[in-house]
Amino acid sequence: MHSPLQTQQPEQRCWPMTSTVSEIEEVLPDEDSDRTTLLNGEPLRRRVSGKSPVDEGPRRIFRQQSFGRDIGHAAAETYLITGLSFKLLRYLGVGYRWMTKLLALTCYAMLLMPGFLQVAYSYFFSKQVRRSIVYGDQPRNRLDLYLPSNNDGLKPVVVFVTGGAWIIGYKAWGSLLGMQLAERDIIVACLDYRNFPQGTISDMVTDASQGISFVCNNISAFGGDPNRIYLMGQSAGAHIAACALLEQATKELKGESISWTVSQIKAYFGLSGGYNLYKLVDHFHNRGLYRSIFLSIMEGEESFEKFSPEVRLKDPVVGKAASLLPPIILFHGSSDYSIPCDESKTFTDALQAVGAKAELVLYSGKTHTDLFLQDPLRGGKDELFDDIVSVIHAEDNDGLTKDSLAPPRKRLVPELLLKLAREISPF
């Protein structure tokens, strides 16, 4: 479903600053007007301006969250994350393997800190970032929007589902990608979702689907083109997004009630994802994500088939639903040891076997974090970034022209620190 607001002219688009769509207030210049505009099914509260259209013209005023509400939200999130951290520690124990992983992660983050600090500053202070927009009724049903600096026409949109081993995923992990794509006139919506142990895989897929639905139905109010929406996931996020996409296609085939359709997605980008849980359970166990924890996340081995997109395609009904899927492009590094590139290879083969449009792009010598962190922080030319942008702007001549003239991205971390981080990365 498309939002009724998408029919407005570009100069009339609103740019919500609040966390929820129901908090938006619009000031109308015409005191006799009784029109009602809906955003995601909720009426925008309207007040009458005392000024005439000649004096001031149309104006929109958006209430920002109060300082007290910001503090309350931060406190609630801190309390939630702290409680979940202690609960997670009870699952993990204090074994040697997890202690070494934690130490490696700490050192890795410290080495990349010069870049992280620059990204964090923009994340919190840039006017082009809209943080924590609510898309559902669960505690972590929020998304961040990264908006281009100009508003000359509707922009293509990327819905991004972050990774984090189904345990430490967070919407801000996509901030670097979001900011860099926004520089190319692409809106990015980074979804947050319940992680384990707050939720299990079915909760994560449900949250992702609800977030996609929110974007499909409301993005025109933020300047996005509802006819040019791309879905992307990285690592665990690629798995979750693929599950949500395949589940949605199956629901459509069966004629079930839906709030968004796969036809609204122009393409799916899967970055370094895993798509067959049967093959991953032992691999992750050997790398420190113990089998017992993995089974808890995935709701037991009996749920492996349901949440393994590659395996689900063997079901005749699901295989038939694959014809509804958008073009799928899977990106993977050939030296990825966190999730082997064979995961993307075999999923591509399975998709092609049932007639879906699927393509595999392998990057020689790239690791799990090279493509998503080290290369973007390095600046300059980035193969993955260029490949994604070229697909999004394939039918946009102006976009392609701007891409060809875009200056090289600046380096955020010295090369020595990047090389050291690559060596000690726990991923």
NUKE-688700 format. One record per residue (C-alpha): residue number from 1; residue in three letters; x, y negated, z. Coordinates in steps of 0.25 Angstrom, whole numbers, plus 5000, padded with zeros to 4 digits. Layout:
residues N
- NUM, Ala, X, Y, Z
...
END
This chain:
residues 427
- 1, Met, 5000, 5000, 5000
- 2, His, 5005, 4986, 4997
- 3, Ser, 5003, 4975, 5006
- 4, Pro, 4993, 4964, 5002
- 5, Leu, 5003, 4954, 5004
- 6, Gln, 5011, 4959, 4992
- 7, Thr, 5002, 4951, 4982
- 8, Gln, 5007, 4938, 4988
- 9, Gln, 5016, 4929, 4979
- 10, Pro, 5031, 4930, 4983
- 11, Glu, 5031, 4915, 4989
- 12, Gln, 5019, 4919, 4998
- 13, Arg, 5027, 4931, 5004
- 14, Cys, 5028, 4931, 5019
- 15, Trp, 5041, 4936, 5027
- 16, Pro, 5036, 4941, 5040
- 17, Met, 5045, 4938, 5052
- 18, Thr, 5038, 4946, 5062
- 19, Ser, 5039, 4961, 5066
- 20, Thr, 5025, 4965, 5063
- 21, Val, 5016, 4961, 5051
- 22, Ser, 5004, 4958, 5061
- 23, Glu, 5012, 4946, 5067
- 24, Ile, 5013, 4938, 5054
- 25, Glu, 5005, 4925, 5054
- 26, Glu, 5002, 4918, 5041
- 27, Val, 4999, 4903, 5040
- 28, Leu, 4989, 4900, 5029
- 29, Pro, 4988, 4886, 5023
- 30, Asp, 4973, 4888, 5019
- 31, Glu, 4965, 4887, 5031
- 32, Asp, 4953, 4892, 5024
- 33, Ser, 4960, 4905, 5020
- 34, Asp, 4955, 4918, 5026
- 35, Arg, 4963, 4927, 5018
- 36, Thr, 4969, 4939, 5025
- 37, Thr, 4983, 4945, 5021
- 38, Leu, 4986, 4959, 5026
- 39, Leu, 5000, 4964, 5029
- 40, Asn, 5001, 4979, 5032
- 41, Gly, 4986, 4979, 5035
- 42, Glu, 4987, 4968, 5045
- 43, Pro, 4981, 4954, 5043
- 44, Leu, 4991, 4942, 5044
- 45, Arg, 4986, 4932, 5054
- 46, Arg, 4983, 4919, 5048
- 47, Arg, 4982, 4905, 5053
- 48, Val, 4978, 4892, 5046
- 49, Ser, 4988, 4881, 5043
- 50, Gly, 4984, 4867, 5046
- 51, Lys, 4992, 4863, 5034
- 52, Ser, 4987, 4862, 5020
- 53, Pro, 4994, 4870, 5009
- 54, Val, 4998, 4857, 5003
- 55, Asp, 5005, 4853, 5016
- 56, Glu, 5013, 4866, 5019
- 57, Gly, 5008, 4877, 5009
- 58, Pro, 5007, 4891, 5014
- 59, Arg, 5015, 4895, 5026
- 60, Arg, 5017, 4908, 5033
- 61, Ile, 5022, 4909, 5048
- 62, Phe, 5026, 4922, 5054
- 63, Arg, 5027, 4923, 5069
- 64, Gln, 5040, 4929, 5074
- 65, Gln, 5041, 4938, 5085
- 66, Ser, 5043, 4931, 5099
- 67, Phe, 5056, 4932, 5106
- 68, Gly, 5050, 4940, 5117
- 69, Arg, 5045, 4950, 5107
- 70, Asp, 5058, 4951, 5101
- 71, Ile, 5064, 4954, 5115
- 72, Gly, 5053, 4964, 5118
- 73, His, 5055, 4971, 5105
- 74, Ala, 5070, 4972, 5107
- 75, Ala, 5068, 4977, 5121
- 76, Ala, 5058, 4988, 5117
- 77, Glu, 5068, 4992, 5106
- 78, Thr, 5079, 4993, 5115
- 79, Tyr, 5072, 5001, 5126
- 80, Leu, 5067, 5010, 5115
- 81, Ile, 5080, 5013, 5109
- 82, Thr, 5087, 5014, 5122
- 83, Gly, 5077, 5025, 5126
- 84, Leu, 5078, 5032, 5113
- 85, Ser, 5093, 5032, 5115
- 86, Phe, 5093, 5039, 5128
- 87, Lys, 5083, 5049, 5123
- 88, Leu, 5092, 5051, 5111
- 89, Leu, 5104, 5054, 5119
- 90, Arg, 5097, 5065, 5127
- 91, Tyr, 5095, 5072, 5113
- 92, Leu, 5109, 5070, 5109
- 93, Gly, 5116, 5072, 5122
- 94, Val, 5130, 5067, 5124
- 95, Gly, 5138, 5077, 5116
- 96, Tyr, 5152, 5075, 5110
- 97, Arg, 5147, 5074, 5096
- 98, Trp, 5137, 5063, 5099
- 99, Met, 5147, 5055, 5107
- 100, Thr, 5157, 5055, 5096
- 101, Lys, 5146, 5051, 5086
- 102, Leu, 5142, 5040, 5095
- 103, Leu, 5157, 5035, 5096
- 104, Ala, 5159, 5036, 5081
- 105, Leu, 5146, 5028, 5079
- 106, Thr, 5150, 5017, 5089
- 107, Cys, 5164, 5016, 5082
- 108, Tyr, 5157, 5016, 5068
- 109, Ala, 5148, 5004, 5072
- 110, Met, 5159, 4996, 5078
- 111, Leu, 5167, 4997, 5066
- 112, Leu, 5156, 4992, 5057
- 113, Met, 5151, 4982, 5068
- 114, Pro, 5156, 4969, 5059
- 115, Gly, 5146, 4973, 5049
- 116, Phe, 5135, 4977, 5058
- 117, Leu, 5136, 4964, 5066
- 118, Gln, 5134, 4956, 5053
- 119, Val, 5123, 4964, 5049
- 120, Ala, 5117, 4963, 5063
- 121, Tyr, 5118, 4948, 5062
- 122, Ser, 5110, 4947, 5049
- 123, Tyr, 5100, 4958, 5054
- 124, Phe, 5096, 4949, 5066
- 125, Phe, 5098, 4935, 5061
- 126, Ser, 5095, 4936, 5046
- 127, Lys, 5082, 4930, 5041
- 128, Gln, 5081, 4940, 5031
- 129, Val, 5079, 4951, 5041
- 130, Arg, 5065, 4954, 5047
- 131, Arg, 5068, 4964, 5059
- 132, Ser, 5058, 4974, 5065
- 133, Ile, 5046, 4972, 5057
- 134, Val, 5036, 4982, 5063
- 135, Tyr, 5030, 4993, 5053
- 136, Gly, 5024, 5003, 5062
- 137, Asp, 5020, 5005, 5077
- 138, Gln, 5032, 5013, 5082
- 139, Pro, 5043, 5007, 5090
- 140, Arg, 5053, 5007, 5078
- 141, Asn, 5043, 5004, 5067
- 142, Arg, 5051, 4992, 5062
- 143, Leu, 5058, 4987, 5050
- 144, Asp, 5068, 4977, 5046
- 145, Leu, 5066, 4969, 5033
- 146, Tyr, 5078, 4963, 5026
- 147, Leu, 5073, 4952, 5016
- 148, Pro, 5080, 4945, 5005
- 149, Ser, 5084, 4930, 5006
- 150, Asn, 5075, 4926, 4995
- 151, Asn, 5060, 4929, 4992
- 152, Asp, 5059, 4927, 4977
- 153, Gly, 5050, 4938, 4975
- 154, Leu, 5047, 4952, 4981
- 155, Lys, 5059, 4960, 4984
- 156, Pro, 5062, 4975, 4983
- 157, Val, 5061, 4982, 4997
- 158, Val, 5069, 4994, 5003
- 159, Val, 5063, 5001, 5015
- 160, Phe, 5075, 5007, 5022
- 161, Val, 5075, 5018, 5033
- 162, Thr, 5088, 5018, 5041
- 163, Gly, 5096, 5030, 5045
- 164, Gly, 5101, 5034, 5059
- 165, Ala, 5100, 5049, 5060
- 166, Trp, 5086, 5048, 5064
- 167, Ile, 5091, 5043, 5077
- 168, Ile, 5097, 5030, 5076
- 169, Gly, 5090, 5023, 5064
- 170, Tyr, 5087, 5009, 5065
- 171, Lys, 5082, 4999, 5055
- 172, Ala, 5093, 4989, 5057
- 173, Trp, 5103, 5000, 5051
- 174, Gly, 5098, 4995, 5038
- 175, Ser, 5101, 4981, 5040
- 176, Leu, 5114, 4980, 5031
- 177, Leu, 5106, 4987, 5020
- 178, Gly, 5094, 4978, 5022
- 179, Met, 5102, 4965, 5021
- 180, Gln, 5110, 4969, 5009
- 181, Leu, 5098, 4973, 5001
- 182, Ala, 5091, 4960, 5005
- 183, Glu, 5103, 4953, 4999
- 184, Arg, 5098, 4959, 4986
- 185, Asp, 5084, 4955, 4987
- 186, Ile, 5079, 4968, 4993
- 187, Ile, 5070, 4969, 5005
- 188, Val, 5074, 4980, 5015
- 189, Ala, 5065, 4986, 5026
- 190, Cys, 5073, 4994, 5036
- 191, Leu, 5064, 5003, 5044
- 192, Asp, 5066, 5007, 5058
- 193, Tyr, 5059, 5020, 5063
- 194, Arg, 5059, 5029, 5075
- 195, Asn, 5072, 5037, 5077
- 196, Phe, 5074, 5050, 5085
- 197, Pro, 5071, 5052, 5097
- 198, Gln, 5060, 5041, 5096
- 199, Gly, 5054, 5048, 5084
- 200, Thr, 5057, 5060, 5075
- 201, Ile, 5058, 5062, 5060
- 202, Ser, 5043, 5061, 5058
- 203, Asp, 5042, 5048, 5065
- 204, Met, 5054, 5042, 5057
- 205, Val, 5047, 5046, 5044
- 206, Thr, 5034, 5040, 5049
- 207, Asp, 5041, 5027, 5053
- 208, Ala, 5048, 5026, 5040
- 209, Ser, 5035, 5028, 5032
- 210, Gln, 5028, 5018, 5040
- 211, Gly, 5039, 5008, 5038
- 212, Ile, 5039, 5011, 5023
- 213, Ser, 5024, 5008, 5023
- 214, Phe, 5026, 4995, 5030
- 215, Val, 5036, 4990, 5020
- 216, Cys, 5027, 4995, 5008
- 217, Asn, 5015, 4988, 5013
- 218, Asn, 5021, 4975, 5019
- 219, Ile, 5034, 4972, 5012
- 220, Ser, 5028, 4962, 5002
- 221, Ala, 5025, 4953, 5014
- 222, Phe, 5041, 4952, 5016
- 223, Gly, 5044, 4950, 5001
- 224, Gly, 5045, 4964, 4997
- 225, Asp, 5040, 4970, 4984
- 226, Pro, 5031, 4982, 4988
- 227, Asn, 5033, 4988, 4974
- 228, Arg, 5048, 4989, 4976
- 229, Ile, 5051, 4996, 4989
- 230, Tyr, 5062, 5006, 4991
- 231, Leu, 5064, 5016, 5002
- 232, Met, 5078, 5019, 5008
- 233, Gly, 5083, 5027, 5019
- 234, Gln, 5097, 5030, 5024
- 235, Ser, 5102, 5043, 5031
- 236, Ala, 5091, 5047, 5041
- 237, Gly, 5083, 5036, 5035
- 238, Ala, 5084, 5042, 5021
- 239, His, 5078, 5055, 5027
- 240, Ile, 5067, 5048, 5034
- 241, Ala, 5063, 5039, 5022
- 242, Ala, 5063, 5051, 5012
- 243, Cys, 5054, 5059, 5022
- 244, Ala, 5045, 5047, 5022
- 245, Leu, 5045, 5045, 5007
- 246, Leu, 5042, 5060, 5004
- 247, Glu, 5031, 5061, 5015
- 248, Gln, 5024, 5048, 5009
- 249, Ala, 5025, 5055, 4995
- 250, Thr, 5019, 5067, 5000
- 251, Lys, 5007, 5060, 5007
- 252, Glu, 5004, 5052, 4994
- 253, Leu, 5004, 5065, 4987
- 254, Lys, 4994, 5071, 4997
- 255, Gly, 4985, 5059, 4996
- 256, Glu, 4988, 5055, 5011
- 257, Ser, 4986, 5041, 5017
- 258, Ile, 4998, 5033, 5015
- 259, Ser, 5003, 5019, 5018
- 260, Trp, 5013, 5018, 5007
- 261, Thr, 5016, 5026, 4995
- 262, Val, 5029, 5031, 4989
- 263, Ser, 5026, 5023, 4976
- 264, Gln, 5029, 5011, 4984
- 265, Ile, 5044, 5015, 4985
- 266, Lys, 5052, 5012, 4973
- 267, Ala, 5064, 5021, 4977
- 268, Tyr, 5069, 5029, 4989
- 269, Phe, 5084, 5027, 4993
- 270, Gly, 5090, 5038, 5002
- 271, Leu, 5103, 5035, 5008
- 272, Ser, 5111, 5046, 5014
- 273, Gly, 5099, 5054, 5018
- 274, Gly, 5096, 5068, 5023
- 275, Tyr, 5084, 5075, 5017
- 276, Asn, 5085, 5089, 5021
- 277, Leu, 5084, 5092, 5036
- 278, Tyr, 5087, 5107, 5035
- 279, Lys, 5101, 5103, 5029
- 280, Leu, 5104, 5092, 5039
- 281, Val, 5101, 5098, 5053
- 282, Asp, 5114, 5105, 5054
- 283, His, 5122, 5094, 5047
- 284, Phe, 5117, 5084, 5057
- 285, His, 5119, 5094, 5069
- 286, Asn, 5134, 5095, 5064
- 287, Arg, 5135, 5080, 5064
- 288, Gly, 5129, 5078, 5078
- 289, Leu, 5115, 5076, 5075
- 290, Tyr, 5111, 5089, 5083
- 291, Arg, 5101, 5099, 5077
- 292, Ser, 5092, 5098, 5090
- 293, Ile, 5091, 5082, 5088
- 294, Phe, 5089, 5083, 5073
- 295, Leu, 5078, 5093, 5075
- 296, Ser, 5072, 5084, 5085
- 297, Ile, 5072, 5072, 5075
- 298, Met, 5067, 5081, 5064
- 299, Glu, 5056, 5087, 5072
- 300, Gly, 5061, 5101, 5072
- 301, Glu, 5066, 5110, 5060
- 302, Glu, 5052, 5112, 5056
- 303, Ser, 5051, 5098, 5052
- 304, Phe, 5063, 5099, 5043
- 305, Glu, 5056, 5102, 5030
- 306, Lys, 5046, 5090, 5032
- 307, Phe, 5057, 5080, 5034
- 308, Ser, 5067, 5085, 5024
- 309, Pro, 5063, 5078, 5011
- 310, Glu, 5072, 5087, 5003
- 311, Val, 5065, 5100, 5008
- 312, Arg, 5051, 5093, 5008
- 313, Leu, 5052, 5092, 4992
- 314, Lys, 5051, 5107, 4991
- 315, Asp, 5036, 5106, 4996
- 316, Pro, 5028, 5106, 4983
- 317, Val, 5019, 5094, 4989
- 318, Val, 5031, 5086, 4993
- 319, Gly, 5038, 5089, 4980
- 320, Lys, 5026, 5084, 4972
- 321, Ala, 5026, 5072, 4981
- 322, Ala, 5040, 5069, 4977
- 323, Ser, 5035, 5064, 4963
- 324, Leu, 5029, 5052, 4971
- 325, Leu, 5043, 5048, 4977
- 326, Pro, 5050, 5036, 4972
- 327, Pro, 5064, 5037, 4966
- 328, Ile, 5074, 5042, 4976
- 329, Ile, 5088, 5039, 4977
- 330, Leu, 5097, 5045, 4987
- 331, Phe, 5111, 5039, 4991
- 332, His, 5121, 5047, 4998
- 333, Gly, 5136, 5047, 5001
- 334, Ser, 5144, 5059, 4996
- 335, Ser, 5152, 5059, 5009
- 336, Asp, 5140, 5057, 5019
- 337, Tyr, 5142, 5067, 5030
- 338, Ser, 5131, 5063, 5039
- 339, Ile, 5121, 5067, 5028
- 340, Pro, 5127, 5075, 5017
- 341, Cys, 5124, 5069, 5003
- 342, Asp, 5118, 5083, 4999
- 343, Glu, 5106, 5078, 5006
- 344, Ser, 5103, 5068, 4996
- 345, Lys, 5108, 5077, 4984
- 346, Thr, 5098, 5088, 4988
- 347, Phe, 5087, 5079, 4991
- 348, Thr, 5089, 5072, 4977
- 349, Asp, 5088, 5086, 4971
- 350, Ala, 5075, 5090, 4978
- 351, Leu, 5069, 5077, 4974
- 352, Gln, 5073, 5079, 4960
- 353, Ala, 5068, 5093, 4960
- 354, Val, 5053, 5088, 4963
- 355, Gly, 5054, 5077, 4953
- 356, Ala, 5057, 5065, 4961
- 357, Lys, 5066, 5054, 4956
- 358, Ala, 5079, 5056, 4965
- 359, Glu, 5093, 5051, 4963
- 360, Leu, 5106, 5054, 4971
- 361, Val, 5117, 5044, 4973
- 362, Leu, 5129, 5049, 4979
- 363, Tyr, 5141, 5039, 4984
- 364, Ser, 5154, 5046, 4984
- 365, Gly, 5162, 5046, 4997
- 366, Lys, 5151, 5038, 5004
- 367, Thr, 5147, 5042, 5019
- 368, His, 5134, 5041, 5026
- 369, Thr, 5138, 5027, 5031
- 370, Asp, 5146, 5022, 5019
- 371, Leu, 5134, 5019, 5011
- 372, Phe, 5125, 5013, 5022
- 373, Leu, 5135, 5006, 5031
- 374, Gln, 5150, 5005, 5026
- 375, Asp, 5148, 5002, 5012
- 376, Pro, 5137, 4990, 5015
- 377, Leu, 5146, 4985, 5026
- 378, Arg, 5158, 4985, 5016
- 379, Gly, 5151, 4975, 5007
- 380, Gly, 5154, 4974, 4992
- 381, Lys, 5149, 4984, 4982
- 382, Asp, 5140, 4995, 4988
- 383, Glu, 5136, 5007, 4979
- 384, Leu, 5123, 5011, 4987
- 385, Phe, 5118, 4997, 4989
- 386, Asp, 5120, 4994, 4974
- 387, Asp, 5113, 5007, 4971
- 388, Ile, 5101, 5003, 4980
- 389, Val, 5100, 4989, 4975
- 390, Ser, 5101, 4993, 4960
- 391, Val, 5089, 5003, 4962
- 392, Ile, 5080, 4992, 4969
- 393, His, 5084, 4981, 4959
- 394, Ala, 5083, 4991, 4946
- 395, Glu, 5070, 4984, 4941
- 396, Asp, 5074, 4970, 4946
- 397, Asn, 5083, 4962, 4936
- 398, Asp, 5084, 4950, 4945
- 399, Gly, 5088, 4959, 4957
- 400, Leu, 5099, 4966, 4948
- 401, Thr, 5104, 4953, 4944
- 402, Lys, 5105, 4948, 4958
- 403, Asp, 5112, 4961, 4962
- 404, Ser, 5123, 4959, 4951
- 405, Leu, 5126, 4945, 4956
- 406, Ala, 5125, 4949, 4971
- 407, Pro, 5138, 4946, 4979
- 408, Pro, 5146, 4958, 4985
- 409, Arg, 5141, 4961, 4999
- 410, Lys, 5150, 4956, 5010
- 411, Arg, 5159, 4966, 5018
- 412, Leu, 5154, 4967, 5032
- 413, Val, 5164, 4976, 5038
- 414, Pro, 5179, 4977, 5035
- 415, Glu, 5184, 4989, 5027
- 416, Leu, 5192, 4995, 5038
- 417, Leu, 5181, 4996, 5048
- 418, Leu, 5172, 5002, 5037
- 419, Lys, 5182, 5013, 5035
- 420, Leu, 5184, 5016, 5049
- 421, Ala, 5169, 5016, 5051
- 422, Arg, 5167, 5026, 5040
- 423, Glu, 5177, 5035, 5047
- 424, Ile, 5171, 5036, 5060
- 425, Ser, 5156, 5035, 5056
- 426, Pro, 5148, 5045, 5063
- 427, Phe, 5138, 5046, 5052
END
